[in-house]
Amino acid sequence: MIKNIKIRVRPEVWCDAQKLESELAQQNAISPKSLRGYRILHSSIDARQRQVMIQLDLDVYINEEPPQTLFEPKEYREVKGDRQAVVVGLGPGGLFAALKLIELGIRPIVIERGRNVSDRRRDVAQITRRQEVDPESNFCFGEGGAGAFSDGKLFTRSKKRGNVSGVLERLCQFGADTGILDAAHPHIGTDRLPAVIANIRNEILRCGGEIHYETVVNRLLLKGSQVVGVGTNRGEEFLGPVILATGHSARDVYRMLYSEHIPIEKKGLAMGVRLEHPQQLIDQIQYHNKAGRGPYLPAAAYSFVAQCNQRGVYSFCMCPGGVVVPSATGPQQVVVNGMSASARASRWANAAMVVEIRPEDMGELLSEGICEELPTCTFLDAMGETLTADSPLVAMALQENIERNSWLNGGQKQVAPAQRMLDFVKGRLSADLPATSYTPGVLASPLHFWLPRFISTRLRSGFDVFGHSAHGFLTNDAVLIAAETRTSSPVRIPRDRDSLCHPVIAGLYPCGEGAGFAGGIVSAAMDGERCAEALASQCSCRE
Ligand SMILES: Cc1cc2nc3c(=O)[nH]c(=O)nc-3n(C[C@H](O)[C@H](O)[C@H](O)COP(=O)(O)OP(=O)(O)OC[C@H]3O[C@@H](n4cnc5c(N)ncnc54)[C@H](O)[C@@H]3O)c2cc1C
């Protein structure tokens, strides 16, 4: 018999399988002999009270053996010589689109500008050593996409947009720990993600898919208003309908679409800074315990949101026990983000702290001034246009502006401008800075002064609110590191709601975060699957 049980246990019981079994038996009047095992369906931490408890939802097996496997692995069959389609970008969107195409009998031809995930590891390490970013292989570009060196958080709110557990099961099939199947906030960790990505790639290749690394798609091949393939910087052409999964940082792709007069739209986004606290302080605050988290609890996370002057200010992409990383994709930019290893064991806790910027806010932000030699402006100048608040590229120009200011104020390398948290709120330059996890280094800078007022004033109000709701959070032991600008796509590439195809260009499937239809690893993966299904159901793929 299988009995579903919901139970609250102390952390030390949660971490010990034997103790958990005897507690299950005791609390539910099950004889220990008949209890053959259990399967955790969902686990979450309840830290609202001084005694932190773990809430578990389990299936308990009484006089019946539990199943050997937690999920059914999928079998992918060879598609060599079958119909083919082009997938641009090998981030989560592209990886899952390619897998789904194979499942549907279509051979994926994948084009990826960056290197494979193991060579890419060396390229990201070089950013700190050389203080330079390889524009084709970095924290955003390369096999695995922007999520390859990340916290690997797999939590998503877009549950209606696809099969979340299906994506998690596929990740397990390719090597992720099955613990992600039951955690309330699952994560994989940057030390484990690359192996999972490599396993997915090997499966794509085994099934007859092609992957072309270090190859940049720089044009769409059009027959009238139909995409029939792509052209690359190597002069090659690849034919088939196109899933465009190029992520939020492929600015050249947005410029290419704009110059080809393929409709794209202005989109809101959120920008701000990365905030880093000592992890111990966050543990003390969140677990209500001066001693911190103790031996059984994981590094604590937080989530804050407030409305400040009619716009949301919120924490995002929180990395407990993580590090802040340089995630620029080109020269003269300083951009930060966060990642952590599976153990989440670093001394620091970091999160993006960002302000919501709506499409109608662009005029106000533009009026704060924008540097003229920014790539978007020069690009528009070359097209005989000037940047306006209505341009589809306006949010991208604002991102570039902040990233360039960050570079100028950080000493024109990958050293990032930074300010202690309380100093920022009080509007004073920090005399010194605490140690941080950001390895290229930090330089004291008045962020309150040079960040756009639209952002800085709201961040200051937000920090006040957060400091009131979590005593000790607003502190000079925490540091703000600039700039956090790549939270989502600055542009939307439109698509039809049902067919998922671009409304004007047939055969073009804008996909994932770069198209503005996903945010995060799981939602991008689900979107990749949906685009592949839509393509398979509509397109006459090339034989
Ligand atoms: C440091 C960091 C940490 C993150 N942490 C998390 C996290 O913990 N959890 C989470 O859910 N999300 C996280 N994110 C966000 C997450 O990575 C993205 O939401 C997700 O990767 C988007 O997937 P995607 O496939 O749409 O695009 P991307 O992952 O951006 O992939 C796009 C791919 O397209 C390639 N490409 C771009 N242009 C071209 C071209 N012209 N030709 C060929 N190839 C091209 C790029 O090289 C890239 O590999 C993090 C992001 C970063 C940068």
The ligand as an SDF file (V2000), in Angstrom:
LIG
                    3D

 53 58  0  0  0  0  0  0  0  0999 V2000
   25.8220   34.2370  -14.2150 C   0  0  0  0  0  0  0  0  0  0  0  0
   24.3860   33.8750  -14.4520 C   0  0  0  0  0  0  0  0  0  0  0  0
   23.6940   33.1700  -13.4910 C   0  0  0  0  0  0  0  0  0  0  0  0
   22.3700   32.7810  -13.7010 C   0  0  0  0  0  0  0  0  0  0  0  0
   21.7530   32.0250  -12.7490 N   0  0  0  0  0  0  0  0  0  0  0  0
   20.5440   31.4870  -13.0130 C   0  0  0  0  0  0  0  0  0  0  0  0
   19.9540   30.5570  -12.1310 C   0  0  0  0  0  0  0  0  0  0  0  0
   20.5210   30.1930  -11.1090 O   0  0  0  0  0  0  0  0  0  0  0  0
   18.7200   30.0630  -12.4420 N   0  0  0  0  0  0  0  0  0  0  0  0
   18.0520   30.4430  -13.5730 C   0  0  0  0  0  0  0  0  0  0  0  0
   16.9380   29.9490  -13.8100 O   0  0  0  0  0  0  0  0  0  0  0  0
   18.5940   31.3290  -14.4280 N   0  0  0  0  0  0  0  0  0  0  0  0
   19.8290   31.8460  -14.1820 C   0  0  0  0  0  0  0  0  0  0  0  0
   20.3810   32.7210  -15.0700 N   0  0  0  0  0  0  0  0  0  0  0  0
   19.6000   33.0980  -16.2560 C   0  0  0  0  0  0  0  0  0  0  0  0
   19.5700   31.9350  -17.2370 C   0  0  0  0  0  0  0  0  0  0  0  0
   20.8630   31.5140  -17.4590 O   0  0  0  0  0  0  0  0  0  0  0  0
   18.8800   32.3530  -18.5240 C   0  0  0  0  0  0  0  0  0  0  0  0
   17.5690   32.7290  -18.2140 O   0  0  0  0  0  0  0  0  0  0  0  0
   18.8390   31.2090  -19.5280 C   0  0  0  0  0  0  0  0  0  0  0  0
   20.1300   30.7240  -19.7710 O   0  0  0  0  0  0  0  0  0  0  0  0
   18.1890   31.6680  -20.8300 C   0  0  0  0  0  0  0  0  0  0  0  0
   18.2460   30.6150  -21.7410 O   0  0  0  0  0  0  0  0  0  0  0  0
   18.2170   30.8370  -23.3120 P   0  0  0  0  0  0  0  0  0  0  0  0
   18.4950   29.5160  -23.9030 O   0  0  0  0  0  0  0  0  0  0  0  0
   16.9810   31.5480  -23.6840 O   0  0  0  0  0  0  0  0  0  0  0  0
   19.4190   31.8350  -23.6370 O   0  0  0  0  0  0  0  0  0  0  0  0
   20.9590   31.7420  -23.2650 P   0  0  0  0  0  0  0  0  0  0  0  0
   21.1970   30.8320  -22.1340 O   0  0  0  0  0  0  0  0  0  0  0  0
   21.4290   33.1450  -23.1330 O   0  0  0  0  0  0  0  0  0  0  0  0
   21.6390   31.0690  -24.5330 O   0  0  0  0  0  0  0  0  0  0  0  0
   21.7680   31.7440  -25.7550 C   0  0  0  0  0  0  0  0  0  0  0  0
   22.8990   31.0890  -26.5430 C   0  0  0  0  0  0  0  0  0  0  0  0
   22.8970   31.6310  -27.8620 O   0  0  0  0  0  0  0  0  0  0  0  0
   24.2320   31.8330  -28.2800 C   0  0  0  0  0  0  0  0  0  0  0  0
   24.2130   32.8750  -29.3210 N   0  0  0  0  0  0  0  0  0  0  0  0
   23.8840   34.1850  -29.1530 C   0  0  0  0  0  0  0  0  0  0  0  0
   23.9260   34.8250  -30.3380 N   0  0  0  0  0  0  0  0  0  0  0  0
   24.2890   33.9250  -31.2640 C   0  0  0  0  0  0  0  0  0  0  0  0
   24.5310   34.0050  -32.6740 C   0  0  0  0  0  0  0  0  0  0  0  0
   24.3670   35.1430  -33.3400 N   0  0  0  0  0  0  0  0  0  0  0  0
   24.9320   32.8770  -33.3060 N   0  0  0  0  0  0  0  0  0  0  0  0
   25.1070   31.7130  -32.6380 C   0  0  0  0  0  0  0  0  0  0  0  0
   24.8980   31.5910  -31.3050 N   0  0  0  0  0  0  0  0  0  0  0  0
   24.4820   32.6810  -30.6320 C   0  0  0  0  0  0  0  0  0  0  0  0
   24.9530   32.2370  -27.0170 C   0  0  0  0  0  0  0  0  0  0  0  0
   26.3310   32.0080  -27.0970 O   0  0  0  0  0  0  0  0  0  0  0  0
   24.2680   31.3760  -25.9630 C   0  0  0  0  0  0  0  0  0  0  0  0
   24.9450   30.1590  -25.7760 O   0  0  0  0  0  0  0  0  0  0  0  0
   21.7080   33.1420  -14.8880 C   0  0  0  0  0  0  0  0  0  0  0  0
   22.3970   33.8960  -15.8580 C   0  0  0  0  0  0  0  0  0  0  0  0
   23.7110   34.2500  -15.6500 C   0  0  0  0  0  0  0  0  0  0  0  0
   24.4380   35.0550  -16.6960 C   0  0  0  0  0  0  0  0  0  0  0  0
  1  2  1  0
  2  3  1  0
  2 52  2  0
  3  4  2  0
  4  5  1  0
  4 50  1  0
  5  6  2  0
  6  7  1  0
  6 13  1  0
  7  8  2  0
  7  9  1  0
  9 10  1  0
 10 11  2  0
 10 12  1  0
 12 13  2  0
 13 14  1  0
 14 15  1  0
 14 50  1  0
 15 16  1  0
 16 17  1  0
 16 18  1  0
 18 19  1  0
 18 20  1  0
 20 21  1  0
 20 22  1  0
 22 23  1  0
 23 24  1  0
 24 25  2  0
 24 26  1  0
 24 27  1  0
 27 28  1  0
 28 29  2  0
 28 30  1  0
 28 31  1  0
 31 32  1  0
 32 33  1  0
 33 34  1  0
 33 48  1  0
 34 35  1  0
 35 36  1  0
 35 46  1  0
 36 37  1  0
 36 45  1  0
 37 38  2  0
 38 39  1  0
 39 40  1  0
 39 45  2  0
 40 41  1  0
 40 42  2  0
 42 43  1  0
 43 44  2  0
 44 45  1  0
 46 47  1  0
 46 48  1  0
 48 49  1  0
 50 51  2  0
 51 52  1  0
 52 53  1  0
M  END
$$$$
